[in-house]
Amino acid sequence: MGVIKKRQDFLAMRDADKAQSASFLMLARKNPENGLAARLGLTVTKKLGGAVIRNRIRRRLRAAAREIFPAHAAPGTDYVLIARKAAYDRNFEALLDDMKRALLRLPRNPT
C-alpha cells in the first residue's frame, strides 16, 4: 500500500466517490498511474484537537488500513480518509468494521 503525500493528489479527489462512516469520510478515485498498488492519504484537521489527539487518530486509521486494505481495497485506486472526532475513541473493532463497510460501499471501479 502506497501513501498519498502531494497536495495535487489530494485536490484531485474532489470529484471522487464517497462513503461515510462514524469515524471518517472515505474518498476513492481510480488512478492508473499507480499500477496495482492502492494508495492511502489521511486528513486530520485541527478542529479535531491538538497534536496529540490528531496523531493518535492518524495512527489508529493507519493501523486499521494496514489490516483491511490488503483484502478489500481495489488495485490501482487512491483512497483519502478525512477523519472525524469519533476516530479518536471509537472501539478499534468498530473502526475496522467502519473501514471494511466503507470499502464495500464504494464502487469496485471508482471514477
N, C-alpha and C positions, 0 to 999 in steps of 0.2 A: 504494500500500500504506500503510495506516494503522498507528498504533502503539498498543498497549495500555499504559496508564500507571496506571490506577486499580486499587487493591487489590481492590475488589469485582469487577472484571472477571477478575482472576487467580483469585479464590476461586470464581468461577462455573465455572471449568474443571475442578473436582474430578471431575465425572461425565462428562468429555469422553472422546471416543475417543482411543486412544493408539497410537503407533507408535514402536518403539525402534530405535536405531542405536548404533553405537560412540561417536559424538560427542555425542549428545543424546537426550532423550526428547521427542517431539513430541505435543502435545495439540491436539485440534481440536474446535470446537463451533460450530454454526450460530448466527448472531446476525443476525436480520432487521433490527435497527436500523441495521446498517452500510450497508444498501443493497447496492451491487455491489462495495464495497471489501472486500478481505481485510485483516485487521489482524494484526500480529505483536507478541508480547511475549517478552522474554528474561528468564530467571532464571539467574544465575551465583552460586552460593553461595560463602561464604568458605572452605569446605572445599577448594575447588579451588586456592587460593593467595592471594597478596597482590593488591593493587590493580592492579599492572602486568599480572599474569597474567590476572586477571578481565577487565580492559579489553581485552586482546588477544583473548580468547575472544569477547567481545561484538562487537568489530569484525569478526572473521572470520565469525561467524554472520550478522551483518547484511549483510556483503558477499555471502555465499552466498545469502541470502534475496533480495537485490536481483536476482540473476541467475536464480534458479529460480522464485520466486513468480509473476511475471507470466504465465508459460506454464502452470504446474501447480497453482496454488492455486485452490481453489473460491471463487467470489464469495460475499460475504456471510458469510464464515467467520472466526472468531477462531482464531489459532494461538499456542501458547506453546511455546517451546523451553526445556527445562531442560538446561543444559549439563552435559557430563561432561568428565573430565580429558583425554580423547583429542582434544577440540576444540582444545586448545592447540597441539599439534604434529603433528596429522594433516595429510597432504598435502592441499592445497586442492582438487585434483580429486576426491579421495576424499570430502572434506567435501561438495562439490557432489553427488556421487553418493549419499551418505547422505541428503541433503535431498530429492533427487528420489525416491528409493526410499520414504522415509517418507511423502511426499505421495501417492504412488501406492498405498501400502498402506492409507491411511485411506479410509473410505467417501467417495464424492463428495458425498453429502449427510449430513454428520455430525449427531449428535444435538444 
